[in-house]
Amino acid sequence: MTETAEEHGERTVSGAPDIVIITGMSGAGRSTAAKSLEDVGWFVVDNLPPALLPTMLDLADRASVPGVAAIVDVRSRAFSMDLKSAISALGLRGVSPQVVFLEAADSTLVQRFENVRRPHPMQGGGTILDGITAERTLLRAVRGDSDIVLDTSALNVHELRARMHAYFGGDSVTGLQVNIKSFGYKYGLPVDADLVADCRFLPNPHWVPDLRPLTGLDEPVRDYVLGQPAAAAFLDAYLAVLAVSLAGFEREGKRYVTLAVGCTGGKHRSVAMAERLAALLSARLSARLSGDVTVSHRDLGRE
C-alpha cells in the first residue's frame, strides 16, 4: 500500500487487470471499439456510471480477467466531474486507466444517425447537428484529458477493430507509443494529433513534372524533399523539441502520442518527412525513451 491509499482506507490493486475507458461522440463507434476488446478476451461493460469504475475493477480483479473496458457516455449525469473523480479514485489505488475518446466529423456523424434513422441522444426538439454540437461542448474537457483521441470518420468497422486490436490486443503496452501521421491540409487537420508540423515551406514536388505522379515513398521524391537545406534544418530543430516534449509526456504517464506532419495534399512532402522523422526519432531517442515509433499516411492515394 502507498501512504495515500492507506490514508484513504483503500486497497492498492496489485497486479490488477488493465482498464480502458471508452468514451467520445455518440455515433463515433464506441460499441464497435468495445466489442473489439471483448473479442480478445477483455471484460466489457456498456453504459457504466463512472462512479462504479472502482467496483468494476474489484470484480474483474477477483475474476482474474486480463483487462476491463467500460463504455461511458453522456447518459451518465454530471459526466465530466464523475469521470474525473472515478479516475482519481483509481489513481489512489495505483491504477492508471487509459481513456480512449472516439471522434468523427460532424458530417460523418449526421450521416450515421440518418442511416440508422435514430435521433441524437442530445438533440431534444432540435436537429441532429444541434445534438452533436451540444455533445461536443459537454465533452470538450474530457477529450482534452484523454490518452487516445481516435478519429473514426474514415474508418469502417473492420478498420476500427484493427486499430483497437493494435492498441490493446497484444501484450501490455510499455513505454511511449508514437505514431507519426502524414496528412494533406486540403483534407483538414487530423483531429487526433497531439502535435502538428507544417511542411509547406519546402518546394513542392507537385510542380516537377517527373515527380508529380510519384509519392513521398519513392526515392526520387524523397531525395528531392530531404535534399533541401531547409529540410535538414527543420528535422534537427524539431527533433530537439520532441526530445523535450516526448520525455515530458512519458513522465506524465501518457502512452500514446500522435505527431502529424502536413503538406498541401499529403502525397509528397509530408510523406517523405514523416518517414524520415520516424527513422530519426527511433534512432536518436531510443536511449532516452522506451516504446515504439510507427508511421501512417492518412491521405496517401486520395489524389
RORO-747180 format. One record per residue (C-alpha): residue number from 1; residue in one letter; x, y, z. Coordinates in nm, 2 decimals, decimal comma. Layout:
BEGIN
+-----+--------+--------+--------+--------+
! num ! residu !   east !  north !     up !
+-----+--------+--------+--------+--------+
! NUM !      A !      X !      Y !      Z !
...
+-----+--------+--------+--------+--------+
***
This chain:
BEGIN
+-----+--------+--------+--------+--------+
! num ! residu !   east !  north !     up !
+-----+--------+--------+--------+--------+
!   1 !      M !   0,00 !   0,00 !   0,00 !
!   2 !      T !   0,11 !   0,35 !  -0,06 !
!   3 !      E !   0,07 !   0,61 !   0,21 !
!   4 !      T !  -0,20 !   0,78 !   0,02 !
!   5 !      A !  -0,40 !   0,46 !  -0,02 !
!   6 !      E !  -0,37 !   0,38 !   0,35 !
!   7 !      E !  -0,49 !   0,73 !   0,44 !
!   8 !      H !  -0,80 !   0,68 !   0,24 !
!   9 !      G !  -0,86 !   0,33 !   0,38 !
!  10 !      E !  -0,84 !   0,17 !   0,03 !
!  11 !      R !  -0,67 !  -0,13 !  -0,11 !
!  12 !      T !  -0,40 !  -0,07 !  -0,37 !
!  13 !      V !  -0,47 !  -0,30 !  -0,66 !
!  14 !      S !  -0,16 !  -0,51 !  -0,71 !
!  15 !      G !  -0,13 !  -0,68 !  -1,05 !
!  16 !      A !  -0,48 !  -0,56 !  -1,13 !
!  17 !      P !  -0,62 !  -0,61 !  -1,49 !
!  18 !      D !  -0,57 !  -0,33 !  -1,74 !
!  19 !      I !  -0,86 !  -0,09 !  -1,76 !
!  20 !      V !  -0,97 !   0,11 !  -2,06 !
!  21 !      I !  -1,25 !   0,37 !  -2,05 !
!  22 !      I !  -1,41 !   0,42 !  -2,39 !
!  23 !      T !  -1,60 !   0,75 !  -2,44 !
!  24 !      G !  -1,65 !   1,01 !  -2,70 !
!  25 !      M !  -1,91 !   1,13 !  -2,95 !
!  26 !      S !  -2,23 !   0,93 !  -3,00 !
!  27 !      G !  -2,21 !   0,76 !  -3,33 !
!  28 !      A !  -1,83 !   0,76 !  -3,34 !
!  29 !      G !  -1,81 !   0,38 !  -3,28 !
!  30 !      R !  -1,79 !   0,33 !  -2,90 !
!  31 !      S !  -1,97 !   0,00 !  -2,91 !
!  32 !      T !  -1,76 !  -0,13 !  -3,20 !
!  33 !      A !  -1,44 !  -0,03 !  -3,02 !
!  34 !      A !  -1,56 !  -0,21 !  -2,70 !
!  35 !      K !  -1,67 !  -0,52 !  -2,90 !
!  36 !      S !  -1,31 !  -0,54 !  -3,05 !
!  37 !      L !  -1,17 !  -0,56 !  -2,69 !
!  38 !      E !  -1,43 !  -0,82 !  -2,60 !
!  39 !      D !  -1,31 !  -1,03 !  -2,90 !
!  40 !      V !  -0,96 !  -1,05 !  -2,75 !
!  41 !      G !  -1,08 !  -1,15 !  -2,40 !
!  42 !      W !  -1,15 !  -0,83 !  -2,23 !
!  43 !      F !  -1,44 !  -0,79 !  -1,99 !
!  44 !      V !  -1,67 !  -0,51 !  -2,13 !
!  45 !      V !  -1,94 !  -0,31 !  -1,96 !
!  46 !      D !  -2,17 !  -0,08 !  -2,15 !
!  47 !      N !  -2,31 !   0,25 !  -2,02 !
!  48 !      L !  -2,14 !   0,22 !  -1,68 !
!  49 !      P !  -2,18 !   0,52 !  -1,45 !
!  50 !      P !  -1,83 !   0,65 !  -1,38 !
!  51 !      A !  -1,87 !   0,61 !  -1,00 !
!  52 !      L !  -1,89 !   0,23 !  -1,05 !
!  53 !      L !  -1,55 !   0,20 !  -1,22 !
!  54 !      P !  -1,36 !   0,11 !  -0,90 !
!  55 !      T !  -1,62 !  -0,15 !  -0,82 !
!  56 !      M !  -1,60 !  -0,30 !  -1,16 !
!  57 !      L !  -1,22 !  -0,32 !  -1,13 !
!  58 !      D !  -1,26 !  -0,51 !  -0,80 !
!  59 !      L !  -1,49 !  -0,76 !  -0,96 !
!  60 !      A !  -1,26 !  -0,81 !  -1,26 !
!  61 !      D !  -0,96 !  -0,85 !  -1,03 !
!  62 !      R !  -1,13 !  -1,12 !  -0,83 !
!  63 !      A !  -1,23 !  -1,30 !  -1,16 !
!  64 !      S !  -0,87 !  -1,28 !  -1,29 !
!  65 !      V !  -0,97 !  -1,13 !  -1,63 !
!  66 !      P !  -0,68 !  -0,97 !  -1,82 !
!  67 !      G !  -0,85 !  -0,64 !  -1,88 !
!  68 !      V !  -1,17 !  -0,45 !  -1,84 !
!  69 !      A !  -1,33 !  -0,19 !  -2,06 !
!  70 !      A !  -1,61 !   0,04 !  -1,98 !
!  71 !      I !  -1,82 !   0,25 !  -2,22 !
!  72 !      V !  -1,91 !   0,58 !  -2,06 !
!  73 !      D !  -2,13 !   0,83 !  -2,24 !
!  74 !      V !  -2,34 !   1,13 !  -2,18 !
!  75 !      R !  -2,63 !   0,93 !  -2,04 !
!  76 !      S !  -2,44 !   0,94 !  -1,71 !
!  77 !      R !  -2,52 !   1,26 !  -1,53 !
!  78 !      A !  -2,25 !   1,50 !  -1,41 !
!  79 !      F !  -2,04 !   1,32 !  -1,67 !
!  80 !      S !  -1,72 !   1,51 !  -1,66 !
!  81 !      M !  -1,70 !   1,55 !  -1,29 !
!  82 !      D !  -1,79 !   1,19 !  -1,22 !
!  83 !      L !  -1,54 !   1,06 !  -1,46 !
!  84 !      K !  -1,25 !   1,27 !  -1,32 !
!  85 !      S !  -1,34 !   1,17 !  -0,97 !
!  86 !      A !  -1,35 !   0,80 !  -1,06 !
!  87 !      I !  -1,01 !   0,82 !  -1,24 !
!  88 !      S !  -0,87 !   1,00 !  -0,93 !
!  89 !      A !  -1,00 !   0,72 !  -0,71 !
!  90 !      L !  -0,84 !   0,46 !  -0,92 !
!  91 !      G !  -0,51 !   0,65 !  -0,92 !
!  92 !      L !  -0,51 !   0,65 !  -0,54 !
!  93 !      R !  -0,51 !   0,27 !  -0,56 !
!  94 !      G !  -0,22 !   0,26 !  -0,81 !
!  95 !      V !  -0,43 !   0,20 !  -1,12 !
!  96 !      S !  -0,39 !   0,42 !  -1,42 !
!  97 !      P !  -0,68 !   0,37 !  -1,67 !
!  98 !      Q !  -0,64 !   0,46 !  -2,03 !
!  99 !      V !  -0,91 !   0,69 !  -2,17 !
! 100 !      V !  -1,00 !   0,64 !  -2,54 !
! 101 !      F !  -1,20 !   0,93 !  -2,69 !
! 102 !      L !  -1,37 !   0,84 !  -3,03 !
! 103 !      E !  -1,42 !   1,14 !  -3,26 !
! 104 !      A !  -1,57 !   1,19 !  -3,60 !
! 105 !      A !  -1,65 !   1,49 !  -3,83 !
! 106 !      D !  -2,00 !   1,65 !  -3,79 !
! 107 !      S !  -2,10 !   1,54 !  -4,15 !
! 108 !      T !  -2,00 !   1,18 !  -4,08 !
! 109 !      L !  -2,20 !   1,17 !  -3,75 !
! 110 !      V !  -2,50 !   1,32 !  -3,92 !
! 111 !      Q !  -2,49 !   1,07 !  -4,20 !
! 112 !      R !  -2,45 !   0,78 !  -3,95 !
! 113 !      F !  -2,76 !   0,89 !  -3,75 !
! 114 !      E !  -2,96 !   0,94 !  -4,06 !
! 115 !      N !  -2,86 !   0,60 !  -4,19 !
! 116 !      V !  -2,99 !   0,42 !  -3,88 !
! 117 !      R !  -3,29 !   0,66 !  -3,86 !
! 118 !      R !  -3,23 !   0,74 !  -3,49 !
! 119 !      P !  -3,22 !   1,08 !  -3,32 !
! 120 !      H !  -2,91 !   1,20 !  -3,15 !
! 121 !      P !  -2,94 !   1,15 !  -2,77 !
! 122 !      M !  -2,89 !   1,52 !  -2,71 !
! 123 !      Q !  -3,09 !   1,68 !  -2,99 !
! 124 !      G !  -3,41 !   1,72 !  -2,80 !
! 125 !      G !  -3,65 !   1,91 !  -3,02 !
! 126 !      G !  -3,37 !   2,03 !  -3,25 !
! 127 !      T !  -3,18 !   1,88 !  -3,53 !
! 128 !      I !  -2,91 !   1,60 !  -3,52 !
! 129 !      L !  -2,65 !   1,87 !  -3,57 !
! 130 !      D !  -2,78 !   2,06 !  -3,27 !
! 131 !      G !  -2,73 !   1,74 !  -3,06 !
! 132 !      I !  -2,38 !   1,69 !  -3,19 !
! 133 !      T !  -2,29 !   2,05 !  -3,11 !
! 134 !      A !  -2,42 !   2,02 !  -2,76 !
! 135 !      E !  -2,24 !   1,69 !  -2,70 !
! 136 !      R !  -1,91 !   1,84 !  -2,83 !
! 137 !      T !  -1,94 !   2,12 !  -2,58 !
! 138 !      L !  -2,01 !   1,88 !  -2,29 !
! 139 !      L !  -1,72 !   1,65 !  -2,38 !
! 140 !      R !  -1,45 !   1,92 !  -2,46 !
! 141 !      A !  -1,27 !   1,88 !  -2,13 !
! 142 !      V !  -1,28 !   1,50 !  -2,14 !
! 143 !      R !  -1,14 !   1,50 !  -2,49 !
! 144 !      G !  -0,85 !   1,72 !  -2,38 !
! 145 !      D !  -0,77 !   1,48 !  -2,09 !
! 146 !      S !  -0,79 !   1,16 !  -2,30 !
! 147 !      D !  -0,49 !   0,94 !  -2,36 !
! 148 !      I !  -0,60 !   0,85 !  -2,72 !
! 149 !      V !  -0,82 !   1,06 !  -2,94 !
! 150 !      L !  -0,92 !   0,84 !  -3,24 !
! 151 !      D !  -1,09 !   0,99 !  -3,55 !
! 152 !      T !  -1,32 !   0,73 !  -3,70 !
! 153 !      S !  -1,45 !   0,95 !  -3,98 !
! 154 !      A !  -1,27 !   0,75 !  -4,25 !
! 155 !      L !  -1,26 !   0,41 !  -4,07 !
! 156 !      N !  -1,50 !   0,13 !  -4,14 !
! 157 !      V !  -1,60 !  -0,12 !  -3,87 !
! 158 !      H !  -1,31 !  -0,36 !  -3,96 !
! 159 !      E !  -1,06 !  -0,08 !  -3,96 !
! 160 !      L !  -1,17 !   0,05 !  -3,62 !
! 161 !      R !  -1,15 !  -0,30 !  -3,47 !
! 162 !      A !  -0,80 !  -0,34 !  -3,62 !
! 163 !      R !  -0,69 !  -0,01 !  -3,47 !
! 164 !      M !  -0,82 !  -0,11 !  -3,12 !
! 165 !      H !  -0,65 !  -0,45 !  -3,15 !
! 166 !      A !  -0,33 !  -0,27 !  -3,23 !
! 167 !      Y !  -0,36 !  -0,06 !  -2,92 !
! 168 !      F !  -0,48 !  -0,32 !  -2,67 !
! 169 !      G !  -0,49 !  -0,66 !  -2,83 !
! 170 !      G !  -0,14 !  -0,78 !  -2,77 !
! 171 !      D !   0,10 !  -0,77 !  -2,48 !
! 172 !      S !   0,06 !  -0,49 !  -2,23 !
! 173 !      V !   0,18 !  -0,16 !  -2,37 !
! 174 !      T !   0,50 !  -0,04 !  -2,22 !
! 175 !      G !   0,67 !   0,30 !  -2,28 !
! 176 !      L !   0,56 !   0,57 !  -2,52 !
! 177 !      Q !   0,39 !   0,47 !  -2,84 !
! 178 !      V !   0,44 !   0,74 !  -3,11 !
! 179 !      N !   0,25 !   0,74 !  -3,43 !
! 180 !      I !   0,38 !   0,98 !  -3,70 !
! 181 !      K !   0,09 !   1,06 !  -3,94 !
! 182 !      S !   0,13 !   1,24 !  -4,27 !
! 183 !      F !  -0,17 !   1,43 !  -4,40 !
! 184 !      G !  -0,29 !   1,69 !  -4,65 !
! 185 !      Y !  -0,41 !   2,03 !  -4,53 !
! 186 !      K !  -0,67 !   2,04 !  -4,81 !
! 187 !      Y !  -0,84 !   1,74 !  -4,65 !
! 188 !      G !  -0,84 !   1,90 !  -4,30 !
! 189 !      L !  -0,63 !   1,87 !  -3,99 !
! 190 !      P !  -0,62 !   1,53 !  -3,81 !
! 191 !      V !  -0,84 !   1,57 !  -3,51 !
! 192 !      D !  -0,63 !   1,31 !  -3,31 !
! 193 !      A !  -0,30 !   1,49 !  -3,35 !
! 194 !      D !  -0,11 !   1,59 !  -3,03 !
! 195 !      L !   0,15 !   1,80 !  -3,23 !
! 196 !      V !   0,13 !   1,93 !  -3,58 !
! 197 !      A !   0,42 !   2,01 !  -3,81 !
! 198 !      D !   0,37 !   2,20 !  -4,14 !
! 199 !      C !   0,60 !   2,11 !  -4,43 !
! 200 !      R !   0,45 !   2,35 !  -4,69 !
! 201 !      F !   0,76 !   2,57 !  -4,65 !
! 202 !      L !   0,95 !   2,32 !  -4,87 !
! 203 !      P !   0,94 !   2,33 !  -5,25 !
! 204 !      N !   0,65 !   2,12 !  -5,38 !
! 205 !      P !   0,74 !   1,82 !  -5,60 !
! 206 !      H !   0,39 !   1,85 !  -5,75 !
! 207 !      W !   0,54 !   2,12 !  -5,98 !
! 208 !      V !   0,82 !   1,90 !  -6,10 !
! 209 !      P !   0,67 !   1,70 !  -6,39 !
! 210 !      D !   0,88 !   1,39 !  -6,34 !
! 211 !      L !   0,79 !   1,38 !  -5,96 !
! 212 !      R !   0,43 !   1,47 !  -5,98 !
! 213 !      P !   0,29 !   1,11 !  -6,03 !
! 214 !      L !   0,52 !   0,97 !  -5,76 !
! 215 !      T !   0,48 !   0,99 !  -5,38 !
! 216 !      G !   0,70 !   1,06 !  -5,08 !
! 217 !      L !   0,76 !   0,68 !  -5,06 !
! 218 !      D !   0,95 !   0,69 !  -5,39 !
! 219 !      E !   1,32 !   0,75 !  -5,38 !
! 220 !      P !   1,33 !   1,05 !  -5,63 !
! 221 !      V !   1,07 !   1,24 !  -5,43 !
! 222 !      R !   1,24 !   1,15 !  -5,10 !
! 223 !      D !   1,57 !   1,27 !  -5,23 !
! 224 !      Y !   1,42 !   1,59 !  -5,37 !
! 225 !      V !   1,24 !   1,68 !  -5,04 !
! 226 !      L !   1,51 !   1,58 !  -4,80 !
! 227 !      G !   1,78 !   1,73 !  -5,01 !
! 228 !      Q !   1,65 !   2,08 !  -4,94 !
! 229 !      P !   1,87 !   2,26 !  -4,69 !
! 230 !      A !   1,56 !   2,37 !  -4,50 !
! 231 !      A !   1,45 !   2,01 !  -4,46 !
! 232 !      A !   1,77 !   1,92 !  -4,27 !
! 233 !      A !   1,74 !   2,23 !  -4,05 !
! 234 !      F !   1,38 !   2,16 !  -3,97 !
! 235 !      L !   1,44 !   1,80 !  -3,87 !
! 236 !      D !   1,73 !   1,90 !  -3,64 !
! 237 !      A !   1,52 !   2,16 !  -3,47 !
! 238 !      Y !   1,20 !   1,95 !  -3,45 !
! 239 !      L !   1,38 !   1,66 !  -3,30 !
! 240 !      A !   1,52 !   1,88 !  -3,03 !
! 241 !      V !   1,17 !   2,00 !  -2,95 !
! 242 !      L !   1,04 !   1,64 !  -2,95 !
! 243 !      A !   1,32 !   1,52 !  -2,72 !
! 244 !      V !   1,18 !   1,76 !  -2,45 !
! 245 !      S !   0,81 !   1,71 !  -2,53 !
! 246 !      L !   0,81 !   1,33 !  -2,55 !
! 247 !      A !   1,01 !   1,29 !  -2,24 !
! 248 !      G !   0,76 !   1,51 !  -2,06 !
! 249 !      F !   0,47 !   1,31 !  -2,20 !
! 250 !      E !   0,63 !   0,99 !  -2,07 !
! 251 !      R !   0,69 !   1,13 !  -1,73 !
! 252 !      E !   0,32 !   1,23 !  -1,71 !
! 253 !      G !   0,21 !   0,88 !  -1,80 !
! 254 !      K !   0,09 !   0,95 !  -2,15 !
! 255 !      R !   0,13 !   0,63 !  -2,35 !
! 256 !      Y !   0,01 !   0,73 !  -2,70 !
! 257 !      V !   0,13 !   1,04 !  -2,89 !
! 258 !      T !   0,03 !   1,12 !  -3,25 !
! 259 !      L !   0,26 !   1,36 !  -3,44 !
! 260 !      A !   0,10 !   1,49 !  -3,76 !
! 261 !      V !   0,31 !   1,61 !  -4,05 !
! 262 !      G !   0,13 !   1,80 !  -4,32 !
! 263 !      C !   0,17 !   1,94 !  -4,67 !
! 264 !      T !  -0,09 !   2,05 !  -4,92 !
! 265 !      G !  -0,21 !   1,72 !  -5,05 !
! 266 !      G !  -0,05 !   1,46 !  -4,82 !
! 267 !      K !   0,13 !   1,29 !  -5,11 !
! 268 !      H !   0,49 !   1,42 !  -5,14 !
! 269 !      R !   0,65 !   1,64 !  -4,88 !
! 270 !      S !   0,46 !   1,52 !  -4,57 !
! 271 !      V !   0,50 !   1,15 !  -4,66 !
! 272 !      A !   0,88 !   1,18 !  -4,71 !
! 273 !      M !   0,92 !   1,39 !  -4,40 !
! 274 !      A !   0,71 !   1,16 !  -4,18 !
! 275 !      E !   0,91 !   0,86 !  -4,29 !
! 276 !      R !   1,24 !   1,03 !  -4,22 !
! 277 !      L !   1,13 !   1,17 !  -3,89 !
! 278 !      A !   1,02 !   0,83 !  -3,78 !
! 279 !      A !   1,36 !   0,68 !  -3,86 !
! 280 !      L !   1,55 !   0,96 !  -3,69 !
! 281 !      L !   1,32 !   0,96 !  -3,39 !
! 282 !      S !   1,36 !   0,59 !  -3,34 !
! 283 !      A !   1,74 !   0,61 !  -3,36 !
! 284 !      R !   1,81 !   0,93 !  -3,17 !
! 285 !      L !   1,56 !   0,89 !  -2,88 !
! 286 !      S !   1,58 !   0,52 !  -2,82 !
! 287 !      A !   1,84 !   0,58 !  -2,55 !
! 288 !      R !   1,61 !   0,82 !  -2,37 !
! 289 !      L !   1,26 !   0,68 !  -2,42 !
! 290 !      S !   1,11 !   0,34 !  -2,42 !
! 291 !      G !   0,83 !   0,24 !  -2,66 !
! 292 !      D !   0,78 !   0,23 !  -3,04 !
! 293 !      V !   0,75 !   0,46 !  -3,33 !
! 294 !      T !   0,51 !   0,39 !  -3,62 !
! 295 !      V !   0,42 !   0,57 !  -3,94 !
! 296 !      S !   0,08 !   0,61 !  -4,12 !
! 297 !      H !  -0,02 !   0,82 !  -4,42 !
! 298 !      R !  -0,38 !   0,94 !  -4,39 !
! 299 !      D !  -0,42 !   1,09 !  -4,73 !
! 300 !      L !  -0,18 !   0,90 !  -4,95 !
! 301 !      G !  -0,37 !   0,78 !  -5,26 !
! 302 !      R !  -0,66 !   1,03 !  -5,23 !
! 303 !      E !  -0,54 !   1,24 !  -5,53 !
+-----+--------+--------+--------+--------+
***
